[in-house]
Structures are given as structure tokens and as C-alpha cells.
Amino acid sequence: MPSELDIKSDRLAEFLDRSRLDGVLLQQRRNFAWITGGADNHVAEDTRLGCAAILATAGAQVCLATTIDAPRMELEELAGHDIEIVVVPWWDPERAHRIVTDLIGSAAVACDADPFGLGLPPLPEEFAELRWSLTDEEVERYREGARRVTCAVEETCLSLAPGSREHEIAGLLADNLRRAECLPAVTLVAADDRIDRFRHPIPTAKRVERAAMIVCSATYRGLTASLTRLVAFGGSLDNLRWRHEAACAVDAVAIASTRPGADMADIVRAMQAAYAERGFPNEWQLHHQGGPTGYTTRELVATSATALIVRPRQAFAWNPSVAGTRSEDTIIATDAGGEVLTVSESWPVIVPPAGDHVVPRPDILVRS
């Protein structure tokens, strides 16, 4: 059976042939992780660009790294890979330019970034689609990463108490993720009325009194898992539960509909219809509904105009929301519908109707 890297090499060769290219230069973190099977080229966390690049052709790969990062690439990230390391001096841009220019020669190469000022053409947008259909090895790595991220989020939720500040919750989540060898990508935390008011609640100094919502995206070996969980501390939950059940029902429809060959626009339209059936016909307009994920938090935001077909073993994270609540997990498209990766056996669930399909969704965790 072909390995993950063999499959990707074949995909790349086909892409180069139809794009009339000899190679690609990949420095974006998502592309570096994809082509190397999960290696990490990041230093700064606030940029999509890494500290090293892969020059990939149909037959070989070369890693371009400065004298700063070449040792780590060779001894850690790319150890065991058949990838040559070419070292360029960080202090001499002109020499670095010459080294890379000589390496590329007359080859037709496109890039996702141009760190050496070569004037290369941009990578065709279709390159992203090479990442979409996951290999068996990627799916197994994704399951493991999703398990780790889920445990970190739910451990954080179980540690909450009235009086906790949103910043403290975010810090605890970051600690739990790092302990699980995962890198935080998105952290949203909302307490009480901020859950109702804001769809993107970055953490503040507000303290939790009645309820908290944690939204998390985190990466493990290149692949990003996303999920949302809600915790409540007593009091009447009738209004909140009604809204949460509506969001979960929309999510269940989306998950059941996410099958290879399905039209993404049709899935979004089915979600919009589910909102209306639950009495919230316009709520979908207040936040996007999610879409395909994998080597980034969202490959794109799906809408009713998205003319794309779901691929076999493509990852998705739908995130329908109703004021005060949200339902979100990471799934893999299968013929039976979405396989939920960010699942646990201990979290309470509800099972909203989703046609003929049973799709358990995370309920609100009620703590005394």
C-alpha cells in the first residue's frame, strides 16, 4: 500500500503536469506540514509563514533553511525524510538569493511566498485541493490529534468555577493543549451575557457567574481540530437549552449530509432550512457556518454559493450558532456521513433529529 508521502508525491506530480510547472516552493505552514507529513516550520505563532521552505519537484524535495533553523530541520522536523537541507545565510540576502536562484535554475517554479525575492509566480489556487482528501495515515494522525485537543478542552471545562476570569480560562486551556503537544490556533472564551452578544468572543477580564463557552482550534502534527463546549453553573437553563438544541439540530443535519460527492452549497442550504424549522430562520446570517478544515482552521467558509464537492475523507468543522450557544466538532466525510473526531465518552450528549440518522451532539455540561 502506498505511504502518505508516496500518495502526495503522485498528487504533486499530476498537479505540476497539468499546471505546466516543474516545481513549487512551499513556505506557508499548512503547505510545509502537508508535503512533509506533519513537520513544523513555524517560529512565530502570529504568521502563516514558516522559517523554512520546501522546494518540491516531481522527483525530489529540498528544504531551504537559514543557518538559524537548518539544524532543527535536519535533526528534528525532517529526520528520517529523504529531503536535502540547503543552508542559506540569514545575514546576506544577496548570497541567499544567488543560492536559491542557482538551485532553481531555469525550472518553472511557483511559490506560496517569495522569501528570497525571486519574483516567482504565485501558486495556483487549485494547489489547496491537493490537501483535501486525507490519506489513511493522515486520518489516523487526525484522530489522535483530535483526541488530544478534545481532552484539553474538556479538562479545562471541568476545572471551571464561578469567579474564573476569561483570561484565566484561556491560559488554562493553552497549558492543557501544550501539555498534549498541541499548538493553539484559535481560543475564544465567553462568560454569561458575552455568549449571547458576541459570536467571536476573545477572552477578557470578565468573570464567569452562570455559564461559559469555550471555542478552540488547535493543531497536532499539522492537522487542526476545532470544537466548542458550554458549561453552566445551576440556575434556569430553559431558554439556553432551547437555543442549544436548535444549534445542535442544525449541526446534526450538516454532519449527516457531509458525504463524499455531496455539494457543499446543498449542505449549507440544508442547514439554513434546519434553522428555519427550529424557529431561527435568520440566525445563520449572524455567523458563518464553517466548512472544510485540515491543515488550517478553515480551508474556506462554505456558503450556499460554494460550487465545490465534498471529497472522500475530507475534514470539516461546521459551527452553527444561535445567540448564546454554538455546536461544533471536527469530522471526516464518509459514505455514512461525518465521522466525529472530537468526541468523548464522558461528555453529556443530546440526539436531535437529523432525518434517518442518529447524530449525538455535545450537550451543555451542568455543574453544581
C-alpha positions as CSV (number, residue, x, y, z in Angstrom):
1,M,0.0,0.0,0.0
2,P,1.4,3.4,-0.9
3,S,2.5,5.6,2.0
4,E,1.2,9.0,2.8
5,L,4.3,10.7,1.2
6,D,4.1,8.5,-1.9
7,I,0.5,9.4,-2.4
8,K,1.3,13.1,-2.0
9,S,4.3,12.8,-4.4
10,D,1.9,11.4,-7.0
11,R,-0.7,14.1,-6.5
12,L,2.1,16.8,-6.8
13,A,3.4,15.2,-10.0
14,E,-0.1,15.3,-11.5
15,F,-0.6,18.9,-10.4
16,L,2.7,20.0,-11.8
17,D,1.9,18.3,-15.1
18,R,-1.5,20.0,-15.6
19,S,-0.2,23.3,-14.3
20,R,2.9,23.2,-16.6
21,L,5.2,23.7,-13.7
22,D,8.5,22.0,-12.8
23,G,8.1,22.6,-9.1
24,V,6.7,24.5,-6.2
25,L,8.3,26.4,-3.3
26,L,6.2,26.0,-0.1
27,Q,6.8,28.1,2.9
28,Q,3.3,28.5,4.3
29,R,3.0,26.4,7.5
30,R,0.0,24.5,6.2
31,N,1.7,23.5,2.9
32,F,5.0,22.7,4.7
33,A,3.2,20.4,7.1
34,W,1.2,18.8,4.3
35,I,4.1,18.0,2.0
36,T,6.3,16.6,4.8
37,G,3.6,14.5,6.6
38,G,3.2,16.8,9.7
39,A,6.6,18.6,10.1
40,D,6.5,22.0,11.7
41,N,8.4,25.0,10.2
42,H,7.0,27.7,12.5
43,V,8.7,30.0,14.9
44,A,6.4,33.0,15.3
45,E,2.8,32.0,16.1
46,D,1.2,35.1,14.6
47,T,2.2,34.4,11.0
48,R,1.1,31.8,8.4
49,L,4.7,31.7,7.1
50,G,7.3,29.4,8.5
51,C,11.1,29.7,8.9
52,A,12.0,27.1,6.2
53,A,10.6,26.2,2.8
54,I,10.3,23.1,0.7
55,L,11.3,23.2,-3.0
56,A,9.3,20.2,-4.4
57,T,9.5,18.8,-7.9
58,A,8.0,15.6,-9.3
59,G,11.1,13.6,-8.2
60,A,12.7,15.3,-5.2
61,Q,12.4,17.7,-2.3
62,V,14.9,20.2,-0.9
63,C,14.5,22.1,2.3
64,L,15.7,25.7,2.2
65,A,16.6,27.0,5.7
66,T,18.8,29.6,7.2
67,T,21.8,28.9,9.4
68,I,19.4,29.5,12.3
69,D,16.9,26.8,11.6
70,A,18.7,24.3,9.4
71,P,20.0,22.2,12.4
72,R,16.4,21.8,13.8
73,M,15.0,20.9,10.4
74,E,17.7,18.3,9.9
75,L,17.8,16.8,13.3
76,E,14.2,17.0,14.4
77,E,11.5,18.0,11.9
78,L,12.8,16.2,8.8
79,A,14.8,13.5,10.4
80,G,14.2,10.3,8.5
81,H,13.0,12.1,5.4
82,D,14.8,11.9,2.1
83,I,15.0,15.7,1.9
84,E,18.3,17.5,1.3
85,I,18.8,20.6,3.5
86,V,20.2,23.6,1.7
87,V,21.6,26.2,4.1
88,V,21.3,29.9,3.3
89,P,22.9,32.8,5.3
90,W,20.3,34.9,7.1
91,W,22.7,37.9,7.2
92,D,23.4,38.0,3.5
93,P,20.2,38.3,1.4
94,E,22.1,38.7,-1.8
95,R,24.0,35.5,-1.3
96,A,20.9,33.7,-0.2
97,H,19.2,34.9,-3.4
98,R,22.1,33.5,-5.5
99,I,22.0,30.1,-3.8
100,V,18.3,29.7,-4.4
101,T,18.4,31.1,-7.9
102,D,21.2,28.6,-8.8
103,L,19.2,25.8,-7.2
104,I,16.1,26.6,-9.3
105,G,17.9,27.4,-12.5
106,S,15.6,27.6,-15.5
107,A,12.9,25.5,-13.9
108,A,9.3,26.8,-13.9
109,V,8.5,27.1,-10.2
110,A,5.5,28.7,-8.4
111,C,5.5,29.7,-4.7
112,D,3.1,30.3,-1.9
113,A,5.5,33.0,-0.6
114,D,8.6,34.6,-2.1
115,P,11.1,34.8,0.9
116,F,14.2,35.2,-1.3
117,G,12.8,37.9,-3.6
118,L,13.0,35.7,-6.7
119,G,9.9,37.1,-8.4
120,L,8.3,33.7,-8.8
121,P,4.7,33.4,-9.9
122,P,2.1,32.7,-7.2
123,L,1.0,29.1,-6.5
124,P,-2.2,28.3,-8.4
125,E,-5.3,28.3,-6.1
126,E,-6.0,24.7,-7.1
127,F,-3.0,23.5,-5.2
128,A,-5.0,23.8,-2.0
129,E,-7.2,20.9,-3.2
130,L,-4.3,18.5,-3.0
131,R,-4.6,18.7,0.8
132,W,-8.3,18.0,0.9
133,S,-8.7,14.2,0.6
134,L,-6.8,12.8,3.5
135,T,-4.7,9.6,3.3
136,D,-5.2,6.8,5.8
137,E,-2.1,7.8,7.7
138,E,-3.4,11.4,8.0
139,V,-6.8,10.2,9.2
140,E,-5.1,8.2,12.0
141,R,-2.9,11.2,12.9
142,Y,-6.0,13.4,12.9
143,R,-7.9,11.1,15.2
144,E,-5.0,11.2,17.7
145,G,-4.7,14.9,17.5
146,A,-8.5,15.5,17.8
147,R,-8.5,13.2,20.9
148,R,-5.7,15.3,22.5
149,V,-7.4,18.6,21.7
150,T,-10.8,17.3,23.0
151,C,-9.3,16.1,26.2
152,A,-7.5,19.5,26.7
153,V,-10.8,21.5,26.1
154,E,-12.9,19.2,28.3
155,E,-10.3,19.1,31.1
156,T,-10.4,22.9,31.1
157,C,-14.2,22.9,31.3
158,L,-14.1,20.6,34.2
159,S,-11.7,22.9,36.0
160,L,-14.0,26.0,35.7
161,A,-15.8,27.5,38.7
162,P,-17.8,30.7,39.2
163,G,-15.4,33.6,39.5
164,S,-13.0,32.3,36.9
165,R,-11.8,35.1,34.6
166,E,-12.0,34.5,30.8
167,H,-8.2,35.2,30.5
168,E,-7.5,32.6,33.2
169,I,-9.7,30.1,31.3
170,A,-7.8,30.8,28.1
171,G,-4.5,30.4,29.9
172,L,-5.5,27.1,31.4
173,L,-6.6,25.9,28.0
174,A,-3.3,26.9,26.5
175,D,-1.5,25.0,29.2
176,N,-3.6,21.9,28.7
177,L,-3.1,22.0,24.9
178,R,0.7,22.4,25.2
179,R,0.9,19.5,27.7
180,A,-0.9,17.5,25.0
181,E,1.8,18.6,22.4
182,C,-0.8,20.7,20.6
183,L,-0.5,24.3,19.3
184,P,-3.4,26.7,20.0
185,A,-4.7,28.3,16.8
186,V,-8.0,29.9,17.9
187,T,-9.1,30.5,21.5
188,L,-12.5,32.1,22.3
189,V,-13.9,32.3,25.8
190,A,-17.2,33.9,26.8
191,A,-18.9,34.3,30.1
192,D,-22.6,34.8,30.7
193,D,-24.0,37.7,28.6
194,R,-20.9,37.8,26.3
195,I,-22.0,34.4,25.0
196,D,-25.3,36.0,23.8
197,R,-23.8,39.2,22.4
198,F,-20.7,38.1,20.5
199,R,-20.0,35.3,18.0
200,H,-16.2,35.8,18.2
201,P,-15.6,36.5,21.9
202,I,-11.9,36.8,22.5
203,P,-11.1,36.4,26.2
204,T,-11.4,39.4,28.5
205,A,-11.2,40.0,32.3
206,K,-14.9,39.2,32.8
207,R,-15.6,36.6,35.4
208,V,-17.9,33.6,35.0
209,E,-21.1,33.7,37.1
210,R,-23.7,31.4,35.4
211,A,-22.2,29.9,32.2
212,A,-19.1,29.8,29.9
213,M,-18.4,28.9,26.4
214,I,-15.0,27.7,25.1
215,V,-14.2,27.6,21.4
216,C,-10.9,26.0,20.4
217,S,-8.9,25.2,17.3
218,A,-5.6,23.6,17.9
219,T,-3.0,21.8,15.7
220,Y,-1.3,18.4,16.2
221,R,1.4,17.4,13.7
222,G,0.0,19.8,11.1
223,L,-3.7,18.9,11.4
224,T,-6.2,21.3,13.1
225,A,-9.1,20.1,15.3
226,S,-11.9,22.5,16.3
227,L,-14.6,22.2,18.8
228,T,-16.9,24.2,21.1
229,R,-18.2,23.3,24.6
230,L,-20.5,25.0,27.0
231,V,-20.6,24.8,30.8
232,A,-23.4,26.1,33.1
233,F,-23.5,26.5,36.9
234,G,-27.0,25.9,38.0
235,G,-30.0,28.3,37.5
236,S,-32.7,28.1,34.9
237,L,-31.4,26.7,31.6
238,D,-34.7,26.5,29.8
239,N,-34.1,29.4,27.3
240,L,-30.4,28.4,26.8
241,R,-31.2,24.8,26.3
242,W,-33.9,25.6,23.7
243,R,-31.4,27.6,21.7
244,H,-28.7,25.0,22.2
245,E,-30.9,22.2,20.9
246,A,-31.6,24.3,17.8
247,A,-27.9,24.8,17.1
248,C,-27.3,21.1,17.7
249,A,-30.1,20.1,15.3
250,V,-28.6,22.2,12.6
251,D,-25.2,20.7,13.2
252,A,-26.6,17.2,13.1
253,V,-28.1,17.9,9.7
254,A,-24.8,19.2,8.4
255,I,-22.8,16.2,9.8
256,A,-25.3,13.7,8.4
257,S,-25.1,15.4,5.0
258,T,-21.3,15.5,4.8
259,R,-20.6,12.6,2.5
260,P,-18.2,12.2,-0.5
261,G,-19.9,13.6,-3.6
262,A,-22.2,16.0,-1.7
263,D,-22.4,19.6,-2.9
264,M,-21.2,22.0,-0.1
265,A,-23.8,24.5,-1.2
266,D,-26.5,21.9,-0.7
267,I,-25.2,21.2,2.8
268,V,-25.4,24.9,3.7
269,R,-28.9,25.2,2.3
270,A,-29.9,22.2,4.4
271,M,-28.5,23.9,7.4
272,Q,-30.5,27.1,6.6
273,A,-33.7,25.1,6.3
274,A,-32.9,23.4,9.7
275,Y,-32.5,26.9,11.3
276,A,-36.0,27.8,10.0
277,E,-37.6,24.6,11.2
278,R,-36.3,25.3,14.7
279,G,-37.7,28.9,14.7
280,F,-34.5,30.8,13.9
281,P,-34.8,31.5,10.1
282,N,-32.3,34.4,10.0
283,E,-29.8,33.3,12.7
284,W,-27.4,31.8,10.1
285,Q,-26.7,35.3,8.8
286,L,-25.0,36.3,12.1
287,H,-22.1,33.9,11.8
288,H,-20.6,31.7,9.1
289,Q,-21.4,28.0,9.2
290,G,-17.9,26.6,8.9
291,G,-16.6,24.4,6.2
292,P,-13.6,22.2,5.2
293,T,-10.7,22.1,7.6
294,G,-7.5,20.1,7.9
295,Y,-4.1,21.8,7.6
296,T,-5.7,25.2,8.6
297,T,-8.7,26.2,10.7
298,R,-10.9,26.5,7.6
299,E,-9.8,25.9,4.0
300,L,-12.8,28.1,3.1
301,V,-16.1,29.3,4.6
302,A,-18.8,27.4,2.8
303,T,-21.9,29.3,1.6
304,S,-25.0,28.5,-0.5
305,A,-22.9,29.6,-3.5
306,T,-19.9,27.4,-2.9
307,A,-19.6,25.3,-6.0
308,L,-17.4,22.5,-4.6
309,I,-17.9,18.8,-4.0
310,V,-17.0,17.0,-0.7
311,R,-14.0,14.7,-1.2
312,P,-13.5,11.3,0.3
313,R,-12.0,11.5,3.8
314,Q,-12.2,15.3,3.7
315,A,-12.2,17.1,7.1
316,F,-14.9,19.6,8.0
317,A,-15.8,21.7,11.0
318,W,-19.3,23.0,10.8
319,N,-20.2,25.6,13.6
320,P,-23.9,26.6,13.6
321,S,-24.8,29.1,16.3
322,V,-27.8,30.6,17.9
323,A,-27.4,33.6,20.2
324,G,-25.9,32.2,23.5
325,T,-24.8,28.8,22.1
326,R,-22.9,27.0,19.4
327,S,-22.4,23.4,18.2
328,E,-19.0,22.5,16.7
329,D,-16.9,19.4,16.2
330,T,-14.4,18.2,13.7
331,I,-15.5,15.4,11.3
332,I,-14.2,13.3,8.4
333,A,-16.5,12.8,5.4
334,T,-17.5,9.1,4.9
335,D,-20.2,7.4,2.9
336,A,-22.3,7.1,6.1
337,G,-21.9,10.8,6.9
338,G,-19.4,12.7,9.1
339,E,-17.3,10.7,11.4
340,V,-16.8,12.9,14.5
341,L,-13.2,13.0,15.6
342,T,-13.5,15.4,18.6
343,V,-15.7,13.1,20.6
344,S,-15.5,11.9,24.2
345,E,-17.4,9.2,26.1
346,S,-17.8,11.3,29.3
347,W,-19.4,14.5,28.0
348,P,-23.2,14.7,28.1
349,V,-24.9,14.5,24.7
350,I,-28.3,15.1,23.1
351,V,-29.6,13.4,20.0
352,P,-31.5,15.9,17.8
353,P,-33.4,14.6,14.8
354,A,-31.4,14.5,11.6
355,G,-33.6,12.6,9.2
356,D,-32.9,8.9,9.4
357,H,-29.5,9.5,11.1
358,V,-28.5,9.4,14.7
359,V,-26.0,12.2,15.3
360,P,-25.3,12.7,19.0
361,R,-24.2,16.3,19.8
362,P,-22.4,17.7,22.9
363,D,-24.9,19.0,25.4
364,I,-24.4,21.7,28.0
365,L,-22.3,20.5,30.9
366,V,-24.2,21.5,34.0
367,R,-22.1,21.7,37.2
368,S,-23.2,22.5,40.7
